[in-house]
Amino acid sequence: MNILYVESSRSWGGQEYRTCLEINWLNAHGHQAWLVCNPDSQVHSKASELGTRLVTMPLGSRVDLFSSWRLWRFCRQNGIDLLKTYSSKDHWLCLPLYFCGIPLSRARCITDPIGSKGRAFVFKHGCSNIVADASVIKRELVQEHGVDPAKIEVIGSAVDLEKFKPPRDRMKFRCEIGIGADTPLIGNVGMIRPDKGQLILVEGAPLVLAERSDARFVVVGQGTGILKRGINVRNAIDRAGLTDKIIMAGYRWDTPDIYAACDMIVIASLRTEASPIVLREALPADVPSSRRRSAIFRKSLSIGRTVCSLSRETARRSRPRFWNLFEIQIWRRTVQRTASAMPGSIFHSMR
């Protein structure tokens, strides 16, 4: 099958990373897949590092007949069987191609409201099917916008289990950042933007340090689109007097080694993302995960204390119980056994 992915975003994040992994997997397994993106975007530079097959063209506005024509010409020249889009802009650019007979699959990875009836139109009448990252997205489309439920498939993010499978060298990343084997290390992995909650994590760090003054935090990622968002987090760390406690590691490709180094991975997201890939990566990596809230939390992670709330109120009420999780060597093994025993309900393996 020949598949053309269209990604108009100029920023790089989890969705774009998953898209590149999907394209690379398809190309390695007998299919032909391409990613169309803006030539001067973060998507282009990061996807190039991943070796993803790229087609560059300006993707400026939602309604751009010249861009739509260029996409249509590429589809004709390369025998494209399926288009896949992720955002409203991608979808509207490809809408003329769908009406010309090329099947179009729309992915929906976020929980933000769709908005006007005009935007809901393309979900109801402007695509062949919809791939929702979590069931909460499907419910919203069906209940609030009247989309036919038979048109929507819920498929979570794929994870390469072998890539994150232990054992890995726990000390590799710890030595790099200068901490010992016994120092409790809490990690946060993700692009830096307001909905990811890094500022909430900084605000909550003193609660942890009051119980374990030897603890350290590491924030892995960079600002999405506006790089000054990372500067905002760094300034918050400075104002809190935590520069020696919270390490900002920047963007990293070696996340398996970071997971191996951490005693806990915290996902502090406030909104938007439905099914963070970090959650799915941390479990096979044998790392307990603290998730503030998650659309897939109730369905996929009924593992006792594996996931805990990270709201301000809950953190204060349950601080002794919550942060005693540093005594987790047996608990870590329990998480790993549970995750390994039910891969079908948690993971979509890339094999």
Stockholm file with secondary structure:
# STOCKHOLM 1.0

chainA/1-351         MNILYVESSRSWGGQEYRTCLEINWLNAHGHQAWLVCNPDSQVHSKASELGTRLVTMPLGSRVDLFSSWRLWRFCRQNGIDLLKTYSSKDHWLCLPLYFCGIPLSRARCITDPIGSKGRAFVFKHGCSNIVADASVIKRELVQEHGVDPAKIEVIGSAVDLEKFKPPRDRMKFRCEIGIGADTPLIGNVGMIRPDKGQLILVEGAPLVLAERSDARFVVVGQGTGILKRGINVRNAIDRAGLTDKIIMAGYRWDTPDIYAACDMIVIASLRTEASPIVLREALPADVPSSRRRSAIFRKSLSIGRTVCSLSRETARRSRPRFWNLFEIQIWRRTVQRTASAMPGSIFHSMR
#=GR chainA/1-351 SS CEEEEEECCSSCCHHHHHHHHHHHHHHHTTCEEEEEECTTSHHHHHHHHHTCCEEECCCCCSCCHHHHHHHHHHHHHHTCCEEEECSHHHHHHHHHHHHTTCCEEEEECBCSCCCSHHHHHHHHHSCSEEEESSHHHHHHHHHHHCCCGGGEEECCCEECHHHHCSCCCTHHHHHHHTCCTTSCEEEEESCBSGGGTHHHHHHHHHHHHHHCTTCEEEEECCBSSSTHHHHHHHHHHHHTTCTTTEEEEESCSCHHHHHHHCSEEEECCCSSBSSCHHHHHHTTTTCCEEESCCTTHHHHCCCTTSSCCCCHHHHHHTHHHHHGGGSCHHHHHHHHHHHHHCHHHHCEECC
#=GC SS_cons         CEEEEEECCSSCCHHHHHHHHHHHHHHHTTCEEEEEECTTSHHHHHHHHHTCCEEECCCCCSCCHHHHHHHHHHHHHHTCCEEEECSHHHHHHHHHHHHTTCCEEEEECBCSCCCSHHHHHHHHHSCSEEEESSHHHHHHHHHHHCCCGGGEEECCCEECHHHHCSCCCTHHHHHHHTCCTTSCEEEEESCBSGGGTHHHHHHHHHHHHHHCTTCEEEEECCBSSSTHHHHHHHHHHHHTTCTTTEEEEESCSCHHHHHHHCSEEEECCCSSBSSCHHHHHHTTTTCCEEESCCTTHHHHCCCTTSSCCCCHHHHHHTHHHHHGGGSCHHHHHHHHHHHHHCHHHHCEECC
//
